[in-house]
Amino acid sequence: MVSNKPALILNLGEYSDKAIEVLEYKVTRNPLYLRSHVQRIYLYRKIKNGEALYGALLDLFIALNTKGFEIRQRLLFESKCCLDSHHFNVLYQRLGNGINAASVLPLSQYSRLSKGLIGTINLLINNHQATHEARDPQVEAHEYLEYGEVDEARNILEVAVLKEPWRKELHIDLLEIYKVSRDADNCDAMYRRLADKFIPDHHAWIQTAKHIHLATGDIDG
């Protein structure tokens, strides 16, 4: 049975089904009580139910919306091995902007907090393409780089990094541009702009800046 003890990882054996019922009830009754969400996520992960795990993570994301970035990120990445890649990517893309109960997302019969305005993955993709026609900034930046348009690629990545600072791959590409073009001014300026945001790898920014300043002879930079 589920108790009010502080343990987050439950060892329930034959009582797993009853525990799931209790945790679902708690999540529905008090969506902001994070312990129930975390216990539910750990339990589904333990029994390797990927579909239910996605529903439990979805409920956590809905409950927190844009808050609790670190716990949402940690639980999502800890659960990656058990999730369908599409489900992981959907939640990963919403780490920064958050999710509310009316968000249009892939269907989960295990979610207790969504309001039914959820659709299949294809519907989500088609609706996104039809209404917004947004493109991944990394893909767009790479296309500019293929034609040697470095400034355009840099501008796109700078905007994207500020908008989605949790995406490590954007940081890597942007830092590579700074490094190759020895662009100390923009590198330093961008690092200052990111001061109040989540940066996946501070060390990479510091090392890149040092490399550029050494390469340009600005050792004191």
N, C-alpha and C positions, 0 to 999 in steps of 0.2 A: 504493500500500500504506500501511497505517497504521504509523507509526513511533513511537518514544518521544520524539520531539522535542516541545518545549513548545507548539507551535502547537495552538490549539483549533479554529480554523476550517480545515477540510481542503479542499484544492484537488486533487481526485483524478481528475476527468474519467472516463475509461472504467473506472477501478478502483473506482468507487463501490460496486458490488455486493460485491466482495471485501472492501472496507473495512467494510461493514455486517456481514458475517459475522464478521470479526475483532473488531469492537467488541461485537457481541452475545456472543461467546465471552468477552471480557474482563469484560463486565458480569456475566455468569453466574458466572464463576470468582471474581471479586473485586468484589462489589457495592459496597464502600465506596471503590473507587478512582474518585473523582469525575471525573477527566479523561476516562475512557472514556464516562461518562454524558454529559458536556457535548459531547464530539466527536460522539457519536451523535445528540444532539438537534440540533446545528448542521447535521449532514449531512442529516438528514431534512428540516429546514427549508429547506435549500438546494435539495433536489430536490422540495420542495413536496409531500411525502407526509404529509398531515394525520393519517391513521389511524395510520401508523407513528410519527409525532411524538407522538401521544397515548400510545402504548405506551412510548416512550422516556422521556417525562416521568413516566409512571406508575411506571416502574422507578426513576427518580431519587427520587420521593416515597417509594416503599417502602424504598429503601436508607437514606434519611435519617430517615424517619418524622417526628418532631417537631423534628429538628435542621435546621440550615442554612436557616432561614426565608428569609433575604435572597436566597440563591442560588436557592432554589425559586421565590420570588416573581418575581425578575428574569427567569429563564428562561421562566416561565409567561407573563408579560406580553409578553416579546419574541416569543413563539410564538403569541400570540393571533390574529394575522392568518391563520395557517395552520390553526388548529384549528376543528373543529366547535364551535358555541356551547355545545352540551350538554357536550361533553368539557371545554371551558374552565371552565364553571361547576362541574362536578364537582370538578375539581382546585382551583379557587379556594375552594370551600367547605371544602376539607380543608387549607388552608394552615396553619391554627392547630393543629388536632387531629392532623394527620399521617395517614399511611396505612401499614398493615402488609400483609404478604403475604396475609392472610386477609380483608381488607376486602372488603365487597360493593360492587362498582363496575361500571360499564359494561364490557362485554367488549372485550378487545383481544388479537388474535392475535399482536401484535408484542411483548407484554410477556414478559419472560424471568424475572421474579421473583415474579409473582403465583402463588398456589397453586390457582387454579381456582375459588375461591369468589367468582366474579364473574358478574354477570348483566346483562341488558339494562337500558337506562335506565328502561323502564316498570316492570320488576321492582323496581329500586332505589326508584323513587318510590312504588310501591304498598306495598312492604314498610315504607318509612319512614312512610307515612301510617297504615298499619294498626297498627304496633307503637308508634309514638311520638306520632303526630298532632301533631308539632311545627309551629309556624307561624313564618314569618319575622317577627322582631321589628319590622322596619321597617313591614311591612304592618299588624301589630297596633297599633303606635304611631299610625300614620296614622288608623286607625279610631277610636281614642280621641280624637284631635285633631278629627275631624269632629264629634264630640259635645261638644267643648269641655272634655274631661277631660284637661287639660294635665299635671297631676301624675302621672296614671296613665301617660300617654305618656312622660313624662320618666323615670319609674321603669323602664319597660320598656327604654328606650334605654340608660340607665345600666348596667343589668345586661348588656345585649347588647354594649355597647362594651367592658366589662371582659372579657367572654367571648371576643369576636371583635374585638380592637382593630385588626386590619388592614383592617376594612371601613370605608372612608372615608365611604361614604354614611350610615352610622350616626352618625359624628362630625358630619357636616354637619347632620343633622336635630336632634341633641341640642344643638349649639351655637346653632341657630336658636331653639330653645325657650328656652335660657338668655338669649339676646339679647332676644327679644320680651318675656319675663317679667321681664327685668332681674334675673335670679337670680344675683347675684354669689357668694353663699355656696356654692351647690351647684356652680357652675362652677369655682370655686377648689378646692373639696374634690375634685371629680372629676379635675381636672388633676393634683393631688397623687397620687391613687390610680393614675393612669396613668404615673407617673414611671418605673417599671421595666418598662413594656410598650412595644410598638411603636406609635407614633402616626404615621399617614400624613401629617399636616400640623400640625406644632407651631405654625407661624406663625398658622394659623387660630384655634387656642386662645388664643394670646397676644393677638391682635387683638380677639377677642370679649371677653375679660376686660377689656381696656383700654376698649373701647366701653361695657361695662356699668358699670364704675367711674366713667367720665366722666359717663354718663347719670344715675347715682344721686348724683353729687357726691362720691363717695369717690375722689378723685383719687390719694390715696396708696395705694390698694388694689392 
